[in-house]
Amino acid sequence: MSIVRSTVLLDNSRVSSDSPSDPRAARTRQGILSAVARLHAADSKDISVSDIVREAQISRSSFYAHFSSLDDLAVALLRQEFASVVGPNTRSAAAGSGLRESYTRLVEHFAQRESIYSSALGLPLSRRAFDDVVAAYAEQVLASFDEPASEADAIRARLAATYVAGGTVSLLSAWVANHHDISADQLAGQLIDLLPAWLS
C-alpha cells in the first residue's frame, strides 16, 4: 500500500498559522491523522491528499497548513504510533524475559498497524524524516533505561537508545515491506539477539 501520491511542497519550514495551543488546530491535525487511519482500515490502496482532505472534511490548504510535505505526514503518523509503544524493558529483574515481552509487544503493534506503518515507511522519506522517526522511538527506548548516574552515563544512554531505535526501525520496516518473511516471534528474537551485550 502506498499513501499520498501528490506533489510535495518544498518548503519544509512551513508550519500551521494556528497557535500550537489552539484546540482547533490540534483537532484538524488529529483529524488528518485519523482520516489516514480510516482510509487504511477501509483497505484503500493508493491514498492521495485529495482522499485525505475529503475524508477529514477539510480543505487542501488546511492539510498543507499542518503538513508541509509527505515526510512531515509520515513522521507525524509514526510519532503518534510510537507514543503508544513501550521501549525495551531493561529495568526488569529478569531482563531477558522483559526484553522478550517488550519486543513481542512492539512486533505485534507493528503487525496490527501494518497498513499505517507500511504506508508511512514506504514513502520516499528524506534523511531528516528517517532521523525524526528514529528519534521518536529512541525517546521510548531511553525512557526504559535506568536513570543515568552521571553526564557520561546520560550520553551513553542517549547513544544506545538511538542505536537500538535505528536498528529496530530499520528491521521492522524491512519486515513490513517484505510481508512478514519471518514470524513475529522470530523477529522479536532477532531484535533481542542484535542488542549490545551490555544492554541485554
C-alpha positions as CSV (number, residue, x, y, z in Angstrom):
1,M,0.0,0.0,0.0
2,S,1.2,3.5,-0.7
3,I,0.0,6.6,0.9
4,V,-0.4,10.0,-0.6
5,R,1.0,10.3,-4.1
6,S,0.9,14.1,-4.6
7,T,3.2,17.0,-5.2
8,V,5.4,17.6,-2.2
9,L,5.8,21.2,-1.1
10,L,9.4,22.0,-0.9
11,D,9.2,24.4,2.0
12,N,9.8,22.1,5.0
13,S,9.8,25.1,7.3
14,R,6.2,25.8,6.8
15,V,4.1,25.5,9.9
16,S,0.4,26.0,10.8
17,S,-0.6,29.6,11.2
18,D,-2.6,28.5,14.3
19,S,-1.1,28.6,17.7
20,P,0.0,25.1,18.9
21,S,-2.2,25.6,21.9
22,D,-5.2,26.3,19.6
23,P,-7.6,23.4,20.1
24,R,-9.0,23.9,16.6
25,A,-5.5,23.3,15.1
26,A,-5.0,20.3,17.2
27,R,-8.4,18.9,16.2
28,T,-7.6,19.5,12.5
29,R,-4.2,17.8,12.8
30,Q,-5.6,14.8,14.6
31,G,-8.5,14.7,12.1
32,I,-6.0,14.3,9.2
33,L,-4.1,11.5,11.0
34,S,-7.4,9.8,11.8
35,A,-8.6,10.2,8.2
36,V,-5.4,8.3,7.1
37,A,-6.1,5.5,9.6
38,R,-9.7,5.2,8.4
39,L,-8.7,5.1,4.8
40,H,-6.2,2.3,5.6
41,A,-8.8,0.5,7.6
42,A,-11.1,0.6,4.6
43,D,-8.2,-1.0,2.6
44,S,-7.6,1.9,0.3
45,K,-4.7,1.1,-1.9
46,D,-3.4,4.5,-3.1
47,I,-4.4,7.3,-0.8
48,S,-4.0,10.8,-2.2
49,V,-4.1,14.1,-0.5
50,S,-7.5,14.6,-2.1
51,D,-8.7,11.4,-0.4
52,I,-7.4,12.5,2.9
53,V,-8.9,16.0,2.8
54,R,-12.2,14.6,1.6
55,E,-12.2,12.0,4.5
56,A,-11.1,14.6,7.0
57,Q,-13.6,17.1,5.6
58,I,-11.1,19.9,5.3
59,S,-9.6,22.0,2.5
60,R,-6.4,21.1,0.8
61,S,-4.8,24.3,2.2
62,S,-5.7,23.1,5.7
63,F,-3.8,19.9,5.0
64,Y,-0.7,21.8,3.9
65,A,-1.0,24.2,6.8
66,H,-0.4,21.2,9.1
67,F,1.9,19.0,6.9
68,S,4.3,20.8,4.5
69,S,5.4,17.5,2.9
70,L,4.8,13.8,2.7
71,D,7.8,13.4,5.1
72,D,6.0,15.5,7.7
73,L,2.9,13.4,7.4
74,A,4.8,10.1,7.7
75,V,6.8,11.3,10.7
76,A,3.6,12.5,12.4
77,L,1.9,9.2,11.8
78,L,4.9,7.2,13.2
79,R,5.4,9.5,16.2
80,Q,1.7,9.0,17.1
81,E,2.1,5.3,16.8
82,F,5.4,5.1,18.7
83,A,3.9,7.1,21.5
84,S,1.7,4.1,22.3
85,V,4.6,1.6,22.3
86,V,6.8,0.9,25.3
87,G,10.5,0.6,24.7
88,P,12.6,-2.5,25.6
89,N,12.3,-3.1,29.3
90,T,15.8,-3.1,30.6
91,R,14.8,-2.5,34.2
92,S,13.2,-5.9,34.7
93,A,14.8,-8.1,37.3
94,A,14.6,-10.8,34.6
95,A,16.0,-8.6,31.8
96,G,15.8,-11.4,29.2
97,S,12.1,-12.1,29.7
98,G,11.5,-8.3,30.0
99,L,13.2,-7.7,26.6
100,R,11.3,-10.6,25.0
101,E,8.0,-9.3,26.3
102,S,8.8,-5.7,25.1
103,Y,9.9,-6.7,21.7
104,T,7.0,-9.1,21.3
105,R,4.6,-6.2,22.1
106,L,6.5,-4.0,19.6
107,V,6.3,-6.5,16.8
108,E,2.6,-7.2,17.5
109,H,2.0,-3.5,17.5
110,F,3.6,-3.2,14.0
111,A,1.7,-6.2,12.7
112,Q,-1.7,-4.8,14.0
113,R,-1.0,-1.5,12.3
114,E,0.8,-2.8,9.3
115,S,-1.1,-0.7,6.8
116,I,-0.2,2.5,8.5
117,Y,3.5,1.6,9.0
118,S,4.0,0.1,5.6
119,S,2.5,3.2,4.0
120,A,4.4,5.7,6.2
121,L,7.7,3.9,5.9
122,G,7.1,3.2,2.2
123,L,7.1,6.9,1.5
124,P,10.2,8.3,0.0
125,L,11.4,9.7,3.3
126,S,14.2,12.2,3.4
127,R,17.2,11.6,5.7
128,R,15.7,14.2,8.1
129,A,12.4,12.4,8.2
130,F,14.0,9.0,8.9
131,D,16.1,10.6,11.7
132,D,12.9,12.0,13.1
133,V,11.3,8.6,13.1
134,V,14.3,7.0,14.8
135,A,14.3,9.9,17.4
136,A,10.6,9.2,18.1
137,Y,11.3,5.6,19.0
138,A,14.6,6.4,20.7
139,E,12.6,8.6,23.2
140,Q,10.6,5.5,24.1
141,V,13.7,3.3,24.4
142,L,15.5,6.0,26.6
143,A,12.6,6.1,29.0
144,S,13.0,2.4,29.7
145,F,16.7,2.8,30.8
146,D,17.7,3.3,34.4
147,E,18.3,6.9,35.5
148,P,21.9,7.7,34.5
149,A,24.3,8.4,37.4
150,S,26.5,10.9,35.6
151,E,26.6,13.1,32.4
152,A,28.8,10.5,30.8
153,D,26.2,7.8,31.5
154,A,23.4,10.1,30.1
155,I,25.3,10.5,26.9
156,R,25.9,6.7,26.7
157,A,22.2,6.1,27.3
158,R,21.2,8.5,24.5
159,L,23.6,7.0,22.1
160,A,22.5,3.5,23.0
161,A,18.8,4.4,22.6
162,T,19.4,5.9,19.2
163,Y,21.4,2.9,18.1
164,V,18.7,0.5,19.3
165,A,15.9,2.6,17.8
166,G,17.7,2.9,14.4
167,G,18.3,-0.8,14.1
168,T,14.8,-1.6,15.3
169,V,13.0,0.8,12.9
170,S,15.1,-0.5,10.0
171,L,14.4,-4.2,10.7
172,L,10.7,-3.5,11.3
173,S,10.4,-1.5,8.1
174,A,12.1,-4.4,6.2
175,W,9.8,-6.9,7.8
176,V,6.6,-5.0,7.0
177,A,7.8,-4.3,3.4
178,N,8.7,-8.0,2.8
179,H,5.3,-9.1,4.0
180,H,6.5,-10.9,7.1
181,D,9.2,-13.1,5.6
182,I,9.8,-14.4,9.2
183,S,7.3,-14.9,12.0
184,A,6.7,-12.2,14.6
185,D,8.3,-14.4,17.3
186,Q,11.4,-14.9,15.1
187,L,11.7,-11.2,14.5
188,A,11.4,-10.4,18.3
189,G,14.2,-12.9,18.9
190,Q,16.3,-11.3,16.2
191,L,15.8,-7.9,17.7
192,I,17.0,-9.2,21.1
193,D,19.9,-11.1,19.6
194,L,21.2,-7.9,17.9
195,L,21.2,-5.8,21.0
196,P,24.5,-4.8,22.5
197,A,25.6,-7.5,25.1
198,W,25.8,-4.9,27.9
199,L,22.1,-3.9,27.3
200,S,20.6,-7.4,27.1
